[in-house]
Amino acid sequence: MRVLHVITRMIIGGAQENTLFNCLDLQQAYGDDVLLVTGPALGPEGRLLEQGRAGGLPLRFIDELRRSIHPTRDRQAYRALVDCIREFNPDVVHTHSAKGGFLGRAAAWSCGVPVVVHTVHGAPFHPYQNAMARHLFIRLERWAARRCHHMISVADAMTDLMVASRVAPREKFTTIYSGMDVEPFRDCNQFRQAARQELGFADDDVVFGKIARLFHLKGHEYLLEAAESAIRQNPKCKFLLVGDGILRQQLESRLASRHLQGHFRFTGLVEPERVPYYLSAMDALVHTSLREGLARTLPQALIAGKPVVSYDVDGAREVALPGQTGYLLPPKSIEPLRQAIVELSLDAELRSRLGQGGAARFTEQFRHQQMTRQIRALYQRLLPQQRP
């Protein structure tokens, strides 16, 4: 079949890695004709398509396809998408991200594409927006939902949120978990000694990692608050922050003012291929973001055999299973977070049991081949229904 994917920007991020794996699998494993349409990869997160990562995948860049709202530029992007769809003549248009999803669905629907599918990686509306912006994004999502045949959620929580906001009925959604290359995470502990030595961690340090942009709503401030009291109880607690962003200087200044800089390491911007290396240095993963569809770092850590400590946001509860794979805590909570960190730091057997429980449960579920198999089966099911 002929499949055209649309995404706003191919930065280094979970939705983008998901999309790239899907495109490459369709092309390489099934022999489909695939075209990935995207805008410029603007932002501090890095570019996913550099250094040959696209692997020969046909690409089309539309400069006007940008994340920010700009009526004139958005009209130009829409017209460019219509031209691209008419030229490629796809059986399926599959859209991702808020702007790419809105313009892509509108363009595909107007062109009469047989099957239009949209993946909800994370809702564009959330409780931390002002009420007017939230209401606007909900209305836009309702409009766009009527211009596609089906929607994929990366977690059941995304479907629940969309249905509760009356974006679309529940029967219009299918949950398909984001896929990844699981082998580097299964095998990452071979790098543990080298990574810890490079980062300056001692053998008896207990390292809690967080993999996220240093950005608003990622919850680094809650981790710092809990870490301060946890360190007083167990000075062997150390923290590794993987990622970069606009808040780095602010976070470093806060650590220095509290004399905690010796307990924290910053990696800066990390290429996706290097994430398993830094994950190998960790004894547990902490996820304190306040909104996320289903953060890839959670299953990645579990596949690597590391327990997780996560706030109960969006899809986290589908992998952070209390007593089985880790801890699930109220968002923004400090004392439960401190308690979880201290408990794990003092109990190596507990860390091993929870981590191995996650590896056994989620390794097969999050293979990118499994994701693509399910997505392609959905395309095949929808095509006979929509073709004249």
N, C-alpha and C positions, 0 to 999 in steps of 0.2 A: 504494500500500500504506500501511498504518498502522504507524509506527515510533516506539517509545518508547525514548529514550536515558536512561540513569541514570549520574550521576557524582557523587562525594561533594561537591565544591565547585568553583565556577567562579572560581578565582583566576586571576591572570595567569600562565599557564604553557603549556608545549607541549601537554600532553594536553588541556587545556581549549580551546585554540585549534583543535586538530584536531577536537574534538567539535563545537564551534560551527560550523566550516566545513561539516562533514558534515551537520549538522541543516539549516542554511540552504540548502545545495545540494539536498538531498532535497526541501525544501519549494518552492524557487524554480525549480529546473531541471526537476524531475520531477513536481511537483504532488502529492507525497505528503503525507499527514497526519502531522505530526511533533509530538511532545511531549518536551520536555527536563525531566527530573526531577533536582533537585539539592538539596543542603543549603546552609547558610549559608556564604558565602565568607569564612571566618575565616582570619586570618594576615596577616603583613606584606607579602605579595606583591601586594596590590591586587585589585580586583574587575573581572573581565572583562566583566560584563554591564552595567556602568554606561555612561552617555552614549549610550544607544540602540544599543549594539553587537549586541543580540539581534535587531534588525531585524524586529520583529513576530513572532518565533518564540514559540509558546505555551510557557509555563513553569509548572512546579509546584514549589514550595519545600516541603521537608520539614525542619522545624527539627531533628528528632532525628537526621537523617542527618549524622553528624560523622565526622571522620577518626580520632579517638582511640577506643579500645575502651572501651565502657561497656555492660555486659550489659543493664541496664534500658532505657536509651535505644535500644540497638540492636534490642531486641525491638519497641519502639514504631515505629522506622523500618521494620522489616520489615513490620509490620502495615499501616503507611501505604502502603508500596509495593504490597502485595497489593491494597489498596483502589483504588489509583490504576490498577493494571494491569487490574483487573476493570472499572473504569469506562471506561477508554480502549479496551479490547479490541483490543490491537495484533496485527498479523501478526508483527512482529519486536520483541523487546526486545534492545537493544544496550547493554552495560554497559562502564564504564570505571573505573579506579582500584581500589585494593585493597578498601576498604570498600564502595564502590558496586558493585563487581563481585561481591563475596561475597553481600551482601544482595539485590542486584538479580537475580542468577542464581537464588538460592534462591526468591525470590518468584515470578519468571517461571515457573520449573519447576513450582512447586506449583500455579500457575494454568493449566498446560497450554498456554502460549503456543506457537504453531506453530514459531517459530524463535527461539532464544536464542543470541546471539553476544556474545563478550567480547573487547575489545582489550587486549593486553598492551603498555602504554606503557613500563613498566619493572617489573621483578619486585619484589614486596614483600619478598623475602628477598635477602640479599647477604652477602658474606664479612665485612663490618664489624659485623654484629650478633653478639650472644653466641649460642652454639650452641643454647641452649634456644629463644630467640626465632626463630632461623632454622628450626629443626625444626618449630616450631608453624606458622609461615607456610607452609612447604612442605606440611604436612598439610592446612591450610585450603584452599590452592590446588588440591590433588588432589581434595578433596571438592567444591569449586565447579566444577572442570573436568568432573565427571561430570554436572553440571546445566546444561550448555549443549551446543548442537549443533556449534559451531565456534568457533575462536579466531583472532583476527587479531594478528599480531606487527608492530610498527613497524620491525623489523629482523630479518634472519635470525638474528642473535645472540640475540635473545629466544627464538626457537623452540629454538635449540640449548640454551640454559640451561634452559628448561622441560622439554624432552625428557630432558636429562641428569639432572634432578631427579625424573623420573618423574611429572611433573604430568599429562601426557597424551601419547599417541602422536603421532609426527610428522605423520601424515596428518590430524590434527585441526587443524593450523595452516596459515594462509596469510599470507605476508608482504605487507603493503600499507603503503608508506611514508607517513608523515604529510604531509598536504597543507598548502599555504600559498598566500597571494597572492604570486606571484613577481615581479609587475611593480614594486612599490616597491623591491625589492632589485636588479632589473636596472637600474633608473633612478637608484639612490641617489647615484651619484657626482656628480650635478649639485649636490649640497649640500656637496661636499667642502670647498671653500674657506670657506664660511660656518661649517660645523661646526668646522673646525680653528681658525678665527679665534676663535670663541666659547670654545673650550676652551683657547686659549692655546698652540697648537702652531705652531711655525715651519714654513716651507715645506720645509726640509730635514730636519725631524724624521721618524723612522721610527716609526710608532705601532703598537703591538701591543695589540689589544683583547681583553677577556674579558667575555662577556655571561653573567651568572649571578647568582643570589642570593648575597649575602655570608653563606654558611651552611656548616655542617659538610659534609664530603665533597665540596665544590665545588673544593677544591684550590688556593685562593688562596695558601696558605702556600708551596706549591712554586713558584708563579710568582714570588713575592717573592724567594725564595732564589735562583732562577736569574737574575732580573733584576738583582740586585745586582752579580754578576760580569759580566753582559753589558754593563751600563752602563759598567763600568770599561774594557771593550774598545772600546765605541762609545758615547760620551756622547750621541749623537743618538737613542739608543733611548728612546722614551717609551711609557707604558702607560696605557690607558684602561679603567677598570673600570665596566661598565654594570650597574646593579642595586643593590639595597640589602638590608640584613638585619642580623641580630644581631651579626655579627662586624665591622661597619664600624669602630667605635671601636678595637677591638683591632688591626685592620689599619693604621689611621691612626697609632696609637701606635708600632707596629713600624716603619713607614716613617720616622717622625720620629726614632726612636732611631738609625736608620742613615743619617739625613740624605738620604733618597731622596724626600721628599715633593714636591720640584720635578719629579720625573720621572713622577709618577702623578697622574691625574685621576679623581675619583669623580663619577658622574652622579646618584647617588641612584636612587630608584624611577622607572622609565621605562614609559610606556604602550606597548603593542605597536606602535602606529602610529609611534612615535618611534624605534624600533630601527633602521630603515634610515638615518635621519638620522645617528645616532651611528656606525653601521657605515661610513658614507661617509668618516668621519675617519680610519679605520684603514687600515694597509697590510697587515696580516695579523691573523688571529684565533688566539688561544691557548685551548685547551680542556683544562683540567687536572682536571676532575671525576673522581672515582673510581668513580662508578656513574651510568648514564644509559641509557635505552633506546636512543635515537638523538637526541642533542641537536639541536634545530632550528637552533641557532646555526651548526652546521657547514655544512649545505646553504645556509643563508641567506648566510653569508659567501662561499661558493663561487659562488652565483648572482650575487653582487655583484662577482665577479672578484677576491676576496681569497684568498690561500693560507691553509691552516690548519695549525696545529701542535697535535696532539692526543695525549693518552694513549690507549693501546690498551685501551679499556674498552667492553664491550657492542657496540653497533653502529657505533662510530666507524670501524672498519676498512673499512666498506662505502662510506665517502665520503672519508676521509683516506687517499689512495692515494700511497704513497711514490714520488717522482719524477714523479708525474702531477698531483696536486692539493695536496700538502703533505708533512707529516712525521707518522709514527706512532711513538710512543715508549713505552717501558715505564712503567706507572703508578708514580707517586711519584718517578720519576727526575729528577735535578737537572742533572747534567752534559750529557746529551743535549738537554735542554730549553734550556740555556744555549747550546749549540752551534748548535741550530736557529735560535734568535733572532738570534745574531750573524751566521750565514750569510745569513739573509734580510735583515738590516739593511744588509749591505754589498753586496747584489746586487739592484738594481732589476729587471734583466732576468729573474732567477730568480723574483722575486715576480710579475711579469707573466705569465710562462709558466705557472706553477702555478695562478694565479688564473683565467686564461682557460681552462685545461684543465678546471677545475671547473665554470665557467659553461656550457661547451659540453656537458658530460656530464650535469649534474643539473638544469638549468632546467626541462625538460619533465617530468622524472620526479617532481618535487615540487610540481607544480600541484595545488591542492586539487580542481579539477574531475576530474583524473585519479584521485585518491584516492577521491572519491565514486563515480565511475563503476565502479571495481573493487569497492567495498564493496556497492553496489546490485546489481551482477551476482552477488555472492556470496549476497545475500539471495534473489534470484530463483532461483538454483540450488538453494538449500536448501529453499525453500518447498514445491515439489512433492514433495520427498522426505519432509517431515515432516507435511504435512496428511493427515488420514485420507482 
